[in-house]
């Protein structure tokens, strides 16, 4: 799982059948200190996160598990909205 | 998934027979201002995207999660043609 910040939304009418009911959000991956790292990705939002919120998301085939369909070509899904992060000094 | 732009098509007659009938498009990564990056992938097109279309590509084994690509040697698939990007938060 990875941290990310929701920075926007994608609108696409022409898409794979199985994706029709899903919201596609733009997520900027963050490190543990909430600094941007790497380039933004697109993830299916299963928890209704809003723009600016810190979320955590899962990638690869596991990203299909929270979705209400058997098969879907999805490699990233937001699965939680972060309330607080307690980071011990490493 | 990542954001890309279709920049071309791959035609190959001699190929793995599991790939017969699949359209192979060349998709370059783009940044949030649509500027082309230098990395690209060859992706199976399942939504009839045209050259110049901004698209979404799924990578890895999730790319085999469609009726078209199930159990086939495919690790990248175009899953949507993007109509609009709403970037709300500047990073």
Backbone of each chain as ProteinMPNN parsed JSONL, in Angstrom:
{"seq_chain_A": "XXXXXXXXXXXXXXXXXXXXXXXXXXXXXXXXXXXXXXXXXXXXXXXXXXXXXXXXXXXXXXXXXXXXXXXXXXXXXXXXXXXXXXXXXX", "coords_chain_A": {"N_chain_A": [[0.844, -1.192, 0.0], [0.333, 2.306, -0.55], [0.947, 5.789, 0.278], [-0.968, 8.681, -0.754], [-1.987, 11.748, -2.359], [-5.097, 13.034, -3.228], [-5.459, 14.66, -6.242], [-7.042, 15.362, -8.288], [-9.592, 14.646, -10.802], [-10.685, 12.218, -13.258], [-12.438, 12.255, -16.317], [-14.141, 10.022, -18.352], [-15.846, 8.872, -21.045], [-15.799, 6.896, -22.98], [-14.935, 3.79, -22.279], [-13.601, 0.719, -20.834], [-15.982, -1.866, -20.436], [-16.322, -2.953, -17.772], [-15.622, -0.858, -16.147], [-17.526, 1.024, -15.84], [-19.026, 2.052, -13.64], [-17.228, 3.242, -11.956], [-15.367, 5.704, -10.069], [-12.724, 7.688, -11.194], [-9.757, 8.75, -9.921], [-7.132, 11.195, -9.692], [-4.003, 10.66, -8.331], [-1.376, 11.841, -6.36], [1.51, 10.28, -5.528], [2.86, 9.989, -2.188], [5.549, 10.35, 0.219], [6.402, 9.021, 3.512], [6.615, 11.325, 4.935], [4.815, 12.865, 3.766], [5.648, 14.104, 1.428], [5.682, 14.865, -2.072], [6.329, 12.143, -4.305], [7.674, 10.731, -7.177], [5.635, 10.32, -10.231], [2.196, 11.405, -10.815], [-0.554, 9.072, -10.508], [-3.39, 7.161, -11.742], [-6.24, 6.177, -10.041], [-8.849, 3.888, -9.079], [-11.558, 5.0, -7.17], [-12.676, 3.775, -4.218], [-13.695, 4.666, -1.884], [-14.703, 7.186, -1.839], [-13.067, 9.568, -1.786], [-12.085, 12.993, -1.397], [-10.828, 15.884, -3.288], [-7.502, 16.843, -2.413], [-7.384, 15.327, -0.147], [-5.542, 13.057, 1.984], [-4.727, 9.823, 1.125], [-4.691, 6.147, 1.182], [-3.544, 3.659, -1.087], [-3.88, 0.662, -3.08], [-1.941, -1.482, -5.285], [-1.35, -3.162, -8.46], [-2.656, -6.486, -9.26], [-4.159, -6.894, -7.021], [-5.635, -4.655, -6.748], [-8.072, -5.012, -7.866], [-9.625, -6.377, -6.103], [-11.228, -4.911, -4.087], [-13.301, -4.11, -5.713], [-16.668, -4.202, -7.044], [-16.82, -6.13, -9.035], [-16.073, -9.111, -10.895], [-13.908, -9.294, -12.68], [-11.616, -6.788, -13.713], [-9.794, -4.4, -15.537], [-7.791, -3.023, -13.692], [-5.211, -1.315, -11.994], [-4.76, 0.112, -9.735], [-6.203, 1.121, -6.701], [-7.963, 3.267, -4.541], [-8.173, 2.729, -1.142], [-8.553, 3.736, 1.359], [-8.965, 6.568, 3.575], [-6.771, 8.799, 5.063], [-6.652, 9.687, 8.5], [-4.811, 10.418, 10.452], [-1.232, 10.459, 10.81], [1.142, 8.856, 12.692], [4.448, 9.207, 13.097], [7.283, 7.543, 14.083], [10.509, 8.652, 15.21], [12.958, 7.582, 13.007]], "CA_chain_A": [[0.0, 0.0, 0.0], [1.102, 3.547, -0.655], [0.237, 7.037, 0.584], [-1.1, 9.575, -1.903], [-2.926, 12.857, -2.167], [-6.004, 13.143, -4.387], [-5.225, 15.999, -6.806], [-7.977, 15.681, -9.362], [-10.48, 13.582, -11.262], [-10.63, 11.948, -14.698], [-13.756, 11.94, -16.902], [-13.932, 9.26, -19.594], [-17.094, 8.172, -21.365], [-15.491, 5.673, -23.735], [-13.988, 2.999, -21.476], [-13.873, -0.699, -20.673], [-17.301, -2.158, -19.852], [-16.333, -3.221, -16.318], [-15.233, 0.327, -15.372], [-18.516, 2.082, -16.029], [-19.592, 2.742, -12.477], [-16.168, 3.624, -11.006], [-14.821, 7.069, -10.123], [-11.274, 7.631, -11.436], [-9.129, 9.91, -9.301], [-5.699, 11.422, -9.886], [-3.353, 10.602, -7.017], [0.068, 12.12, -6.338], [2.093, 9.471, -4.458], [3.576, 10.737, -1.159], [6.336, 9.499, 1.126], [5.833, 8.999, 4.872], [6.58, 12.706, 5.455], [3.818, 13.521, 2.909], [6.268, 14.883, 0.336], [5.4, 14.173, -3.336], [7.434, 11.321, -4.809], [7.243, 10.076, -8.419], [4.611, 11.073, -10.972], [0.828, 11.042, -10.426], [-1.176, 7.894, -11.133], [-4.846, 7.212, -11.731], [-6.729, 5.047, -9.245], [-10.293, 3.802, -8.868], [-11.836, 5.441, -5.798], [-13.744, 2.929, -3.655], [-14.104, 5.176, -0.567], [-15.265, 8.538, -1.966], [-12.116, 10.572, -1.283], [-12.219, 14.287, -2.061], [-9.547, 16.459, -3.687], [-6.697, 17.365, -1.316], [-7.322, 14.385, 0.981], [-4.464, 12.059, 1.981], [-5.36, 8.496, 1.067], [-3.741, 5.091, 0.843], [-4.068, 2.923, -2.243], [-3.176, -0.594, -3.361], [-1.625, -1.537, -6.717], [-1.275, -4.479, -9.116], [-3.915, -7.205, -9.424], [-4.963, -6.794, -5.785], [-6.482, -3.456, -6.838], [-9.411, -5.391, -8.338], [-10.36, -7.068, -5.019], [-12.317, -4.141, -3.472], [-14.302, -3.654, -6.683], [-17.832, -5.092, -7.052], [-16.877, -6.937, -10.258], [-15.183, -10.267, -10.842], [-12.681, -8.956, -13.423], [-11.565, -5.41, -14.213], [-8.395, -4.036, -15.82], [-7.464, -1.908, -12.791], [-3.975, -1.645, -11.27], [-4.6, 0.953, -8.53], [-7.492, 1.474, -6.09], [-7.89, 3.936, -3.235], [-8.915, 1.886, -0.206], [-8.728, 4.341, 2.677], [-8.648, 7.992, 3.743], [-5.948, 8.897, 6.281], [-6.999, 10.717, 9.466], [-3.606, 10.931, 11.108], [-0.074, 9.573, 10.686], [2.127, 9.0, 13.781], [5.706, 8.701, 12.549], [8.352, 7.522, 15.095], [11.81, 9.071, 14.644], [13.638, 6.332, 12.591]], "C_chain_A": [[0.869, 1.228, 0.0], [0.229, 4.714, -0.197], [0.085, 7.84, -0.683], [-2.024, 10.712, -1.545], [-3.79, 12.941, -3.418], [-5.854, 14.548, -4.95], [-6.197, 16.317, -7.93], [-8.77, 14.466, -9.795], [-10.384, 13.451, -12.779], [-12.049, 11.676, -15.178], [-13.514, 11.213, -18.212], [-15.22, 8.522, -19.906], [-16.776, 6.862, -22.077], [-14.471, 4.88, -22.927], [-14.463, 1.559, -21.405], [-15.209, -0.875, -19.962], [-17.273, -2.189, -18.328], [-16.059, -1.964, -15.509], [-16.356, 1.34, -15.265], [-18.94, 2.784, -14.764], [-18.508, 3.292, -11.549], [-15.72, 5.071, -11.199], [-13.304, 6.945, -10.247], [-10.639, 8.903, -10.902], [-7.65, 9.973, -9.655], [-5.049, 11.466, -8.52], [-1.87, 10.897, -7.168], [0.67, 11.278, -5.207], [2.908, 10.333, -3.492], [4.473, 9.789, -0.376], [5.766, 9.658, 2.536], [5.765, 10.408, 5.454], [5.658, 13.563, 4.592], [4.437, 14.468, 1.887], [5.975, 14.131, -0.967], [6.609, 13.36, -3.788], [6.923, 10.624, -6.07], [6.119, 10.856, -9.082], [3.213, 10.567, -10.602], [0.333, 9.802, -11.164], [-2.684, 8.081, -11.094], [-5.346, 5.981, -10.994], [-8.254, 5.082, -9.182], [-10.55, 4.156, -7.41], [-12.982, 4.609, -5.236], [-14.258, 3.495, -2.331], [-14.628, 6.615, -0.655], [-14.345, 9.611, -1.401], [-12.3, 11.869, -2.066], [-10.857, 14.855, -2.424], [-8.822, 17.043, -2.477], [-6.56, 16.38, -0.175], [-6.133, 13.429, 0.816], [-5.137, 10.69, 2.041], [-4.274, 7.421, 1.06], [-4.401, 4.205, -0.204], [-3.271, 1.641, -2.426], [-2.989, -0.69, -4.869], [-1.642, -2.994, -7.191], [-2.636, -5.166, -9.104], [-4.806, -7.073, -8.197], [-5.912, -5.599, -5.868], [-7.9, -3.811, -7.292], [-10.259, -5.923, -7.176], [-11.46, -6.204, -4.403], [-13.434, -3.774, -4.44], [-15.449, -4.666, -6.758], [-17.939, -5.914, -8.334], [-15.845, -8.052, -10.143], [-13.839, -9.91, -11.477], [-12.74, -7.5, -13.856], [-10.102, -5.054, -14.428], [-7.984, -2.815, -15.005], [-6.179, -2.261, -12.059], [-3.728, -0.701, -10.102], [-5.981, 1.316, -8.006], [-7.246, 2.156, -4.756], [-8.751, 3.121, -2.269], [-9.078, 2.523, 1.169], [-8.34, 5.801, 2.683], [-7.939, 8.144, 5.085], [-6.471, 10.005, 7.185], [-5.727, 11.324, 10.056], [-2.469, 9.953, 10.897], [0.855, 9.857, 11.859], [3.417, 8.373, 13.309], [6.775, 8.746, 13.635], [9.637, 7.987, 14.43], [12.567, 7.808, 14.281], [15.069, 6.366, 13.104]], "O_chain_A": [[2.0, 1.206, 0.485], [-1.0, 4.673, -0.256], [0.899, 7.716, -1.598], [-2.753, 10.652, -0.555], [-3.276, 12.921, -4.536], [-6.088, 15.526, -4.241], [-6.18, 17.424, -8.469], [-8.634, 13.385, -9.221], [-10.058, 14.402, -13.489], [-12.791, 10.946, -14.522], [-12.787, 11.697, -19.079], [-15.649, 7.654, -19.144], [-17.405, 5.838, -21.812], [-13.293, 5.235, -22.882], [-15.561, 1.22, -21.846], [-15.533, -0.149, -19.022], [-18.087, -1.541, -17.67], [-16.24, -1.98, -14.291], [-16.176, 2.402, -14.669], [-19.194, 3.988, -14.785], [-18.827, 3.765, -10.458], [-15.692, 5.593, -12.314], [-12.672, 6.194, -9.504], [-10.942, 10.002, -11.369], [-7.002, 8.952, -9.885], [-5.483, 12.214, -7.644], [-1.185, 10.289, -7.992], [0.375, 11.531, -4.039], [3.566, 11.287, -3.908], [4.212, 8.588, -0.303], [4.765, 10.348, 2.731], [4.967, 10.672, 6.354], [5.688, 14.792, 4.651], [3.849, 15.486, 1.523], [6.01, 12.901, -0.986], [7.752, 13.804, -3.678], [5.864, 9.996, -6.045], [5.694, 11.901, -8.59], [3.062, 9.439, -10.132], [0.744, 9.522, -12.29], [-3.192, 9.028, -10.495], [-4.921, 4.863, -11.289], [-8.871, 6.147, -9.226], [-9.852, 3.676, -6.517], [-14.117, 4.71, -5.702], [-15.142, 2.907, -1.709], [-14.965, 7.201, 0.374], [-14.782, 10.466, -0.63], [-12.63, 11.846, -3.252], [-9.836, 14.373, -1.933], [-9.445, 17.665, -1.616], [-5.705, 16.565, 0.691], [-5.762, 13.046, -0.294], [-5.993, 10.434, 2.887], [-3.088, 7.73, 0.947], [-5.618, 4.018, -0.221], [-2.127, 1.542, -1.982], [-3.735, -0.091, -5.643], [-1.911, -3.917, -6.423], [-3.661, -4.501, -8.954], [-6.032, -7.128, -8.294], [-6.895, -5.542, -5.129], [-8.823, -3.014, -7.126], [-11.487, -5.917, -7.261], [-12.562, -6.715, -4.204], [-14.427, -3.177, -4.024], [-15.229, -5.861, -6.557], [-19.033, -6.353, -8.691], [-14.874, -7.949, -9.393], [-12.778, -10.175, -10.911], [-13.78, -7.024, -14.312], [-9.258, -5.371, -13.59], [-7.844, -1.715, -15.541], [-6.048, -3.375, -11.551], [-2.638, -0.691, -9.531], [-6.837, 1.767, -8.766], [-6.439, 1.7, -3.945], [-9.921, 2.856, -2.546], [-9.678, 1.92, 2.058], [-7.494, 6.232, 1.9], [-8.431, 7.682, 6.114], [-6.711, 11.123, 6.728], [-5.575, 12.542, 10.152], [-2.699, 8.746, 10.812], [1.315, 10.989, 12.013], [3.494, 7.157, 13.136], [7.156, 9.829, 14.08], [9.846, 7.756, 13.239], [12.814, 6.997, 15.174], [15.829, 5.424, 12.876]]}, "seq_chain_B": "XXXXXXXXXXXXXXXXXXXXXXXXXXXXXXXXXXXXXXXXXXXXXXXXXXXXXXXXXXXXXXXXXXXXXXXXXXXXXXXXXXXXXXXXXXX", "coords_chain_B": {"N_chain_B": [[-3.189, 3.133, -12.795], [-1.865, 4.739, -15.728], [-1.468, 7.943, -17.331], [-1.594, 8.576, -20.794], [-0.596, 9.231, -24.232], [-1.74, 8.272, -27.406], [0.548, 7.518, -29.854], [1.14, 6.093, -32.061], [0.994, 3.05, -34.076], [1.493, -0.507, -33.89], [2.368, -2.88, -36.246], [2.376, -6.323, -36.744], [3.05, -9.269, -38.284], [4.25, -11.745, -37.819], [3.951, -13.189, -34.875], [3.229, -14.01, -31.416], [0.703, -16.416, -31.325], [-1.401, -15.983, -29.624], [-1.795, -13.326, -29.689], [-3.063, -12.634, -31.945], [-5.315, -10.652, -33.836], [-5.404, -8.581, -32.087], [-5.218, -5.086, -31.489], [-2.323, -3.202, -31.498], [-1.074, -0.524, -29.865], [1.097, 2.333, -29.71], [1.894, 3.985, -26.829], [2.72, 6.966, -25.363], [3.964, 8.135, -22.231], [2.433, 10.899, -20.532], [2.62, 14.186, -18.98], [0.844, 16.123, -16.466], [0.24, 18.359, -17.864], [-0.196, 17.494, -20.357], [2.187, 17.21, -21.731], [4.474, 15.365, -23.699], [6.293, 12.612, -22.397], [9.506, 10.847, -22.414], [9.26, 8.139, -22.168], [7.592, 5.088, -23.174], [4.929, 2.709, -23.864], [3.928, -0.391, -25.42], [0.667, -1.056, -26.004], [-2.272, -3.104, -25.72], [-5.198, -2.328, -27.458], [-8.362, -1.765, -26.306], [-10.459, -0.105, -26.607], [-10.738, 1.156, -28.977], [-9.038, 3.451, -29.466], [-7.752, 6.413, -31.011], [-4.904, 7.666, -32.915], [-3.252, 10.236, -31.183], [-5.172, 10.484, -29.267], [-5.827, 11.078, -25.794], [-5.244, 8.781, -23.277], [-6.003, 6.138, -20.831], [-3.889, 3.797, -19.314], [-3.608, 0.495, -18.187], [-1.301, -1.412, -16.316], [0.832, -4.344, -16.018], [-0.167, -7.477, -14.418], [-2.8, -6.964, -14.095], [-3.645, -6.159, -16.517], [-4.527, -8.32, -17.828], [-7.07, -8.73, -17.045], [-9.451, -8.798, -18.626], [-12.043, -9.821, -20.941], [-11.005, -9.903, -23.49], [-8.211, -10.088, -23.132], [-7.68, -12.121, -21.41], [-5.639, -14.629, -19.991], [-3.656, -14.167, -21.884], [-0.53, -13.155, -23.442], [-0.118, -10.348, -22.295], [0.714, -7.19, -20.999], [-0.07, -4.596, -20.829], [-2.741, -2.408, -21.27], [-5.029, -0.374, -23.019], [-7.523, 1.27, -21.37], [-9.349, 3.335, -21.357], [-10.574, 6.258, -23.049], [-9.681, 9.479, -22.481], [-11.86, 12.106, -21.585], [-11.837, 14.49, -20.095], [-9.652, 16.257, -17.868], [-9.578, 17.015, -14.51], [-7.753, 18.932, -12.682], [-7.309, 19.714, -9.451], [-5.824, 20.24, -7.22], [-2.755, 21.718, -6.788], [0.442, 20.229, -6.93]], "CA_chain_B": [[-3.178, 3.374, -14.246], [-1.136, 5.975, -16.043], [-2.016, 8.796, -18.379], [-0.699, 8.55, -21.946], [-1.154, 9.689, -25.517], [-1.44, 7.294, -28.465], [1.387, 8.193, -30.843], [1.358, 5.273, -33.242], [0.458, 1.68, -34.055], [2.481, -1.534, -34.233], [1.821, -3.962, -37.085], [3.315, -7.454, -36.704], [2.363, -10.476, -38.755], [4.813, -12.897, -37.118], [3.878, -12.884, -33.435], [2.607, -15.065, -30.614], [-0.649, -16.555, -31.906], [-2.399, -15.468, -28.686], [-1.967, -11.875, -29.896], [-3.727, -12.388, -33.237], [-6.593, -9.941, -33.72], [-5.348, -7.475, -31.121], [-4.611, -3.87, -32.022], [-1.217, -2.804, -30.616], [-0.827, 0.917, -30.022], [2.245, 2.871, -28.969], [1.376, 5.029, -25.948], [3.769, 7.669, -24.623], [3.529, 8.76, -20.979], [2.372, 12.364, -20.589], [2.46, 14.74, -17.628], [-0.51, 16.673, -16.249], [-0.037, 19.412, -18.847], [-0.24, 16.817, -21.646], [3.481, 17.203, -22.436], [4.955, 13.992, -23.884], [7.562, 12.22, -21.761], [10.18, 10.04, -23.433], [9.012, 6.692, -22.028], [6.346, 4.66, -23.822], [4.674, 1.265, -23.826], [3.043, -0.887, -26.472], [-0.486, -1.542, -25.244], [-3.408, -3.626, -26.483], [-6.251, -1.307, -27.424], [-9.678, -2.426, -26.243], [-11.528, 0.906, -26.682], [-10.631, 1.812, -30.289], [-8.452, 4.794, -29.357], [-7.082, 6.824, -32.249], [-3.625, 8.349, -32.688], [-3.501, 11.583, -30.672], [-6.095, 10.435, -28.117], [-5.289, 10.925, -24.43], [-5.85, 7.531, -22.819], [-5.545, 5.55, -19.583], [-3.326, 2.475, -19.556], [-3.396, -0.355, -17.012], [-0.097, -2.216, -16.557], [1.054, -5.531, -15.181], [-1.078, -8.603, -14.647], [-4.186, -6.47, -14.165], [-3.997, -5.944, -17.931], [-5.171, -9.553, -18.351], [-8.389, -8.877, -16.411], [-10.583, -8.493, -19.523], [-12.38, -10.989, -21.766], [-10.135, -9.872, -24.66], [-6.796, -10.377, -22.859], [-7.576, -13.155, -20.363], [-4.662, -15.695, -20.282], [-2.825, -13.887, -23.062], [0.72, -12.507, -23.045], [-0.361, -8.893, -22.4], [0.95, -6.533, -19.692], [-0.495, -3.187, -20.864], [-3.989, -2.329, -22.046], [-5.707, 0.921, -22.991], [-8.846, 0.982, -20.809], [-10.289, 4.463, -21.477], [-10.178, 7.471, -23.765], [-9.99, 10.513, -21.488], [-12.548, 13.284, -22.088], [-11.489, 15.717, -19.367], [-8.871, 16.128, -16.64], [-9.869, 18.067, -13.544], [-6.679, 18.991, -11.675], [-7.852, 20.676, -8.492], [-4.816, 20.585, -6.217], [-1.406, 21.79, -7.37], [1.392, 19.616, -5.968]], "C_chain_B": [[-2.352, 4.615, -14.521], [-1.779, 6.66, -17.243], [-1.055, 8.766, -19.552], [-1.38, 9.11, -23.172], [-0.767, 8.68, -26.575], [-0.656, 8.017, -29.552], [1.617, 7.342, -32.077], [0.829, 3.866, -33.05], [1.563, 0.716, -34.454], [1.789, -2.586, -35.082], [2.827, -5.104, -37.072], [2.578, -8.689, -37.178], [2.907, -11.695, -38.012], [4.839, -12.551, -35.632], [3.235, -14.07, -32.736], [1.154, -15.193, -31.065], [-1.732, -16.081, -30.946], [-2.665, -13.977, -28.935], [-2.7, -11.577, -31.195], [-5.043, -11.649, -32.988], [-6.561, -8.783, -32.741], [-4.663, -6.274, -31.76], [-3.552, -3.423, -31.016], [-0.881, -1.337, -30.872], [0.398, 1.32, -29.215], [1.72, 4.049, -28.149], [2.528, 5.653, -25.182], [3.183, 8.195, -23.327], [3.423, 10.259, -21.218], [2.236, 12.894, -19.168], [1.114, 15.465, -17.574], [-0.818, 17.825, -17.191], [0.031, 18.828, -20.253], [1.094, 16.812, -22.376], [3.985, 15.766, -22.495], [6.242, 13.777, -23.086], [8.268, 11.292, -22.745], [9.896, 8.545, -23.266], [7.678, 6.338, -22.697], [6.146, 3.171, -23.561], [3.935, 0.887, -25.11], [1.88, -1.546, -25.752], [-1.55, -2.087, -26.188], [-4.539, -2.613, -26.343], [-7.611, -1.995, -27.39], [-10.802, -1.399, -26.314], [-11.442, 1.701, -27.989], [-10.14, 3.256, -30.182], [-7.772, 5.122, -30.68], [-5.76, 7.502, -31.918], [-3.939, 9.779, -32.255], [-4.45, 11.603, -29.496], [-5.312, 10.361, -26.813], [-6.022, 9.741, -23.815], [-5.335, 7.147, -21.434], [-5.051, 4.149, -19.875], [-3.165, 1.749, -18.222], [-2.208, -1.261, -17.304], [-0.078, -3.443, -15.661], [-0.02, -6.576, -15.394], [-2.531, -8.145, -14.622], [-4.623, -6.294, -15.621], [-4.672, -7.182, -18.515], [-6.576, -9.738, -17.788], [-9.504, -8.417, -17.337], [-10.846, -9.736, -20.358], [-11.403, -11.083, -22.939], [-8.739, -10.403, -24.335], [-6.598, -11.473, -21.809], [-6.617, -14.255, -20.829], [-3.846, -15.432, -21.541], [-1.599, -13.105, -22.635], [0.634, -10.984, -23.206], [-0.083, -8.27, -21.038], [0.588, -5.048, -19.741], [-1.72, -3.107, -21.76], [-4.595, -0.937, -21.886], [-7.133, 0.665, -22.519], [-9.818, 2.143, -20.965], [-9.692, 5.549, -22.352], [-10.633, 8.624, -22.878], [-10.705, 11.683, -22.159], [-12.004, 14.55, -21.433], [-10.637, 15.374, -18.148], [-9.254, 17.292, -15.739], [-8.757, 18.081, -12.512], [-7.047, 20.091, -10.694], [-6.765, 21.16, -7.536], [-3.462, 20.605, -6.9], [-0.448, 21.106, -6.405], [2.7, 20.383, -6.042]], "O_chain_B": [[-2.164, 5.449, -13.635], [-2.509, 6.061, -18.033], [0.154, 8.908, -19.368], [-2.571, 9.421, -23.162], [0.39, 8.269, -26.651], [-1.127, 9.008, -30.11], [2.222, 7.806, -33.043], [0.287, 3.53, -31.997], [2.45, 1.053, -35.239], [0.751, -3.123, -34.695], [4.005, -4.89, -37.356], [1.601, -9.113, -36.562], [2.144, -12.576, -37.617], [5.641, -11.731, -35.186], [2.761, -15.009, -33.376], [0.449, -14.19, -31.177], [-2.854, -15.803, -31.369], [-3.654, -13.434, -28.442], [-2.937, -10.415, -31.523], [-5.786, -11.97, -32.06], [-7.557, -8.08, -32.571], [-3.669, -6.412, -32.473], [-3.839, -3.279, -29.828], [-0.457, -0.966, -31.967], [0.699, 0.732, -28.176], [1.167, 4.999, -28.703], [3.233, 4.968, -24.442], [2.04, 8.652, -23.303], [4.194, 10.834, -21.987], [1.802, 12.179, -18.264], [0.339, 15.419, -18.53], [-1.971, 18.236, -17.323], [0.278, 19.545, -21.222], [1.136, 16.438, -23.548], [3.941, 15.035, -21.505], [7.145, 14.613, -23.086], [7.712, 10.972, -23.796], [10.258, 7.757, -24.14], [6.766, 7.161, -22.778], [7.05, 2.47, -23.107], [3.385, 1.748, -25.797], [2.075, -2.485, -24.98], [-1.712, -1.601, -27.307], [-4.805, -2.107, -25.253], [-7.976, -2.715, -28.319], [-11.966, -1.744, -26.112], [-12.007, 2.789, -28.095], [-10.749, 4.169, -30.738], [-7.282, 4.236, -31.38], [-5.521, 7.872, -30.768], [-4.771, 10.454, -32.86], [-4.543, 12.608, -28.791], [-4.285, 9.688, -26.721], [-7.252, 9.687, -23.822], [-4.378, 7.73, -20.924], [-5.703, 3.393, -20.594], [-2.654, 2.311, -17.253], [-2.102, -1.818, -18.396], [-0.842, -3.567, -14.704], [-0.706, -6.575, -16.416], [-3.41, -8.872, -15.085], [-5.817, -6.281, -15.922], [-5.31, -7.11, -19.565], [-7.208, -10.769, -18.016], [-10.417, -7.719, -16.895], [-9.982, -10.606, -20.475], [-11.013, -12.177, -23.346], [-8.137, -11.093, -25.158], [-5.475, -11.721, -21.373], [-6.762, -14.765, -21.941], [-3.393, -16.372, -22.194], [-1.609, -12.46, -21.586], [1.225, -10.406, -24.118], [-0.583, -8.758, -20.024], [0.898, -4.31, -18.806], [-1.741, -3.66, -22.86], [-4.667, -0.393, -20.785], [-7.879, -0.065, -23.171], [-11.012, 1.963, -20.729], [-8.477, 5.74, -22.396], [-11.816, 8.741, -22.557], [-10.236, 12.201, -23.172], [-11.742, 15.549, -22.104], [-10.851, 14.36, -17.483], [-9.248, 18.441, -16.179], [-8.809, 17.314, -11.551], [-7.092, 21.266, -11.06], [-6.766, 22.31, -7.097], [-3.062, 19.62, -7.521], [-0.499, 21.357, -5.2], [3.649, 20.057, -5.329]]}, "name": "protein", "num_of_chains": 2, "seq": "XXXXXXXXXXXXXXXXXXXXXXXXXXXXXXXXXXXXXXXXXXXXXXXXXXXXXXXXXXXXXXXXXXXXXXXXXXXXXXXXXXXXXXXXXXXXXXXXXXXXXXXXXXXXXXXXXXXXXXXXXXXXXXXXXXXXXXXXXXXXXXXXXXXXXXXXXXXXXXXXXXXXXXXXXXXXXXXXXXXXX"}
